[in-house]
Amino acid sequence: MLAYSILADESDYLVVVKAPGVRVHGPGASPSLIERLREDLQSPDLHLAHRLDEATSGLVLVAKSTPANQALTRLFAERQITKNYLAISDKKSAKKQGWIRGDMAKARDGNWKLLRTSQNPAVTRFVAGSLGPGLRLYVLQPKTGKTHQLRVALKSQGAPILGDARYGGSEADRLYLHAFSLSFCWQGTVRHYVQLPSVGLHFAAPGLAEAAAQLAKQLI
């Protein structure tokens, strides 16, 4: 399995599709995503504009220069970039759609938990639908960028993500969480990128593309 592929090569940034199990940055036994990109493209001035968990796959924006990175980082900080994620659970959430809000606090063993307070809350909008017998597909749209936000959000709804042993998900061949779309305005033009997951038995379910598109429309 390749560590990444490049979906779009724009003048100021790359849109990279990260494979599950690849760190985006930091030390480890194997090169991180940004290290691989700098080496493969012979471009030391590449910068991650945001992050994905190691186990999560999907779209990552990589700036080609420091000014581009500052501009993209500012768009994220100002919540001008819309991100949609796909998740699969074998549990039905407490509600079919809506908002999940709450402060997040550290729990045991590196876990996080959702609180009922809202001083600096994690905010997620979501919608769910059937993906066949015993499976539910979720499209999640985070409005904030907290650590493990989406994983904790679905756990709080009684529907931990498949493969997410940390938060009580059923055993699976991978963590079923994938960043599948990015939308934002860049230099006066609306940019929209979509890439469905290619790794994972359940992500190959018939009708996933159609179901994801229909659910995502409800979040526009």
C-alpha positions, 0 to 999 in steps of 0.5 A: 500500500502506498503511503500517499497519492497526490490528488491535486498539484496547484500552484501554491499547495498540494492536495494529498491523499494519506493512507491509514497508518501513516503519521503526518509528522513527528519522529517514528520508525518510518518516515512521516508523510511530510518527510516523504513528500519533501524527499520524493518531490525534492522540495524542503519548503513543504508545510502541513496546513493541518493534521490527520490522526495516524489511523485516519486516511484522506485529504491533507493540504500541504503548502508549497511555501511559508506564505501559502502555509500562513494563508491556509493556516489562517483559513483553517483558524477562521473556519473558512475551510469545510472538511467532511469525513466519512465514518462507519459504525456497526452501532446506531447513533442516539440521533440521526443528525444534528450537532455534537458539542462539548468541552473535551478533557483528557481521560485515562491512557491518552483517551479523551472524553466529551463533557457537558460544559461548553467553555471551549467546546468541540463542535461537530455537525453530522448526519447518518444513513444506512450502509446495508445490514448492520452498518451505518455510514456517518458524514461528519463535519467538524467545526473545530479541530480538537484531538480525537474530536470525531472519534469521541463525538461518535462514541458519545452518541453510542456509535463508536467507529469501527476499528476504533479500539481506543473508544470501544469500536468493534474490531475491524481491519482499519479505523473506518474514518476518512477525510473525503472532502475539502472546500474553500475559497483560494485567490477568489476561486472556490476549490472543492476536492473529493476522494473516497477511501480505497482501503478497507473492506467495509469502505468497498461496500456497494453504494458507498459513493452514492450514500456519501454524496446524498448525506453530504448534501444535507450538510451544505 
